[in-house]
Amino acid sequence: MGLTQEQFSEKAGLTPQGLSNLERNKYQPTAETIDLICKNFNVHPVDLLLDYPDAMETEDLLKQINVVLKQFSKEELQKLYKILTVLKNLK
C-alpha cells in the first residue's frame, strides 16, 4: 500500500515499536488488533493469519503441500482427493 511503518502502525492502532515486535514475532497480536488491522485494511482474517506461499517455486510448493498432507488420515486423504478431482474438472 506504499505506507511507511509509522503510517501502517497508526492505521493498525499500534505503536511503531508494537508493530516491530509483531514483525519480529516477539509477541502475538490480540484478537482486537487482528480485527482492527483487517477492518482498516479490508483484509479477511484468514488471509492475514495464514502464510500463503505465493512466491514459492512449484517444486517447493509441492513439498509444502506434501508436509501438510502427511498429517491427514487415509479417509481424509480420500475425501480430499475427491474434492481436488472435482475442482480440477470445473475449468
KOLLOLUM-88389 format. One record per atom (N, C-alpha, C): residue in one letter; x, y, z. Coordinates in steps of 0.001 Angstrom, whole numbers, plus 500000, padded with zeros to 6 digits. Each point is the difference from the previous one (the first is absolute). Layout:
BEGIN
aXYZ;...
***
This chain:
BEGIN
m500818498802500000;m499182501198500000;m500860501260500000;g501302499834500040;g500884501146499958;g500051500797501290;l499609499382501112;l500020500688501286;l501345499826500678;t500385501004500762;t501172499832500840;t499595499133501192;q500990499532500733;q499701499200501184;q499197500829501006;e500315501268500104;e499278500867500918;e498544500174499567;q499780500195498689;q498636500154499485;q499201498723500189;f500639498870499715;f499312498719500166;f499644499782501463;s500955500239500893;s499741499742501415;s498882500901500523;e499969501243499550;e498929500903500425;e498648499501499524;k499931499608498736;k498739499506499440;k499576498687500657;a500979499210500420;a499716498713500637;a499735500145501496;g500143501217500522;g499763500206501424;g501142499512500873;l501201499996499454;l501178499543500725;l501030501116500082;t500907499865500938;t501157500888499999;t500996499429498993;p500909500819499483;p501020499443499105;p500793498875500661;q500303500135501293;q500717498944500708;q499141498734500107;g498705500178500239;g499096498848500063;g499955499262498685;l499942500728498897;l500005499375498675;l501310499266499769;s501100500627500373;s501313499366499864;s500059498696500789;n499448500013501203;n499975498786500822;n499181498895499345;l498885500359499371;l499192499007499286;l500775499413498824;e500647500883499245;e500755499554498826;e501126499044500379;r500584500212501161;r501115499161500443;r499534498835500890;n498694499781500051;n499414498910500787;n500374500064501480;k500138501219500513;k500280500142501439;k498741499751500814;y498845500286499399;y498737499649500638;y498925499838498938;q498921499344500395;q498888499733499101;q498972501123500131;p499377500387498900;p498987501062500087;p498750499503500717;t499316500926500643;t498731499658500643;t498933499861498919;a498894499412500355;a498880499883499062;a499521501381499575;e500034500934500934;e499572501370499690;e500925500651498974;t501302499764500136;t500964500549499046;t499790499398498619;i499809498704499952;i499753499325498718;i498734500553499362;d498955500144500790;d498731500524499488;d500166501420499466;l500726500842500734;l500219501379499576;l500796500062498695;i501048499197499893;i500799499965498769;i499137499552498826;c499226498945500212;c499154499479498923;c498983501037499535;k499372500666500948;k499001501013499641;k500637501191499296;n501117500481500527;n500637501192499436;n500671499761498650;f500375498752499734;f500673499707498748;f499159499112499074;n498745499776500396;n499070499208499199;n500592498637499619;v500446499286501030;v500625498689499823;v499226498995500840;h499780498822499470;h499349498933500761;h501007499437501004;p499564499703501224;p500938499472501005;p500780498767499534;v499377499122499259;v500697498807499514;v501182500395499121;d499793500997499132;d501077500448499124;d501112500684500782;l499649500633501095;l501001500670500821;l500819498991500795;l499344498985500521;l500658499089500927;l500718498832499341;l499535499583498855;l500642498868499348;l501111500473499087;d501058499252499995;d501153500327499170;d499876499246498682;y499442500677499017;y499850499381498695;y501307500097499237;p500461498899499463;p501278500001499287;p499872500476498554;d499575501240499797;d499772500529498663;d501246500006499133;a501144500281500586;a501213500170499216;a500815498717499867;m499494498888500493;m500746498753499943;m500040499435498583;e501085499352499718;e500094499256498749;e499110498769500116;t499587499464498877;t499076498870499985;t500513498823500828;e501260499668499848;e500563498856500722;e499963500227501512;d500323501205500437;d499957500308501432;d498566499992500519;l499083500509499194;l498596500006500382;l499480498577500157;l500359499127499073;l499590498593500097;l500576499335501252;k501220500338500340;k500601499450501220;k499212500441501230;q499618501292500041;q499243500511501135;q498616499368500085;i499373499812498854;i498692499333499973;i500137498586500532;n501065499325499609;n500230498629500451;n500184499938501518;v500659500986500570;v500170500052501457;v498638500070500681;v499109500826499459;v498659500132500571;v499212498704499806;l500097499420498815;l499237498785499700;l500388498829500902;k501236499948500425;k500445498905500859;k499297500012501354;q499358501105500326;q499284500108501262;q498566499475499905;f499556499678498796;f498636499534499774;f499913498487500165;s498833499545500432;s499744498561500056;s499696499504498585;k499971498692499822;k499706499430498685;k498610500435499533;e499038500004500899;e498640500391499649;e499943501478499591;e500713500841500719;e500049501417499647;e500662500216498646;l501045499237499737;l500674500108498706;l499085499570498854;q499209498960500230;q499061499548498969;q498963501078499709;k499493500646501040;k499030501079499816;k500646501179499278;l501194500332500408;l500715501104499372;l500259499713498523;y500354498782499692;y500231499625498610;y498734500204499166;k498864499605500548;k498731500188499287;k499719501479499769;i500238500806501029;i499771501442499886;i500918500601498946;l501277499645500037;l500956500528499030;l499651499593498574;t499534498784499838;t499597499521498670;t498832500815499463;v499026500275500856;v498858500809499592;v500457501421499641;l500827500587500856;l500490501353499741;l500786500093498698;k500818499013499750;k500810499989498774;k499113499933498751;n498893499286500112;n499106499823498846;n499018501155499817;l500036500993500867;l499078501133499889;l500419501005498939;k501182499882499486;k500514500969499006;k499026500324498950;
***
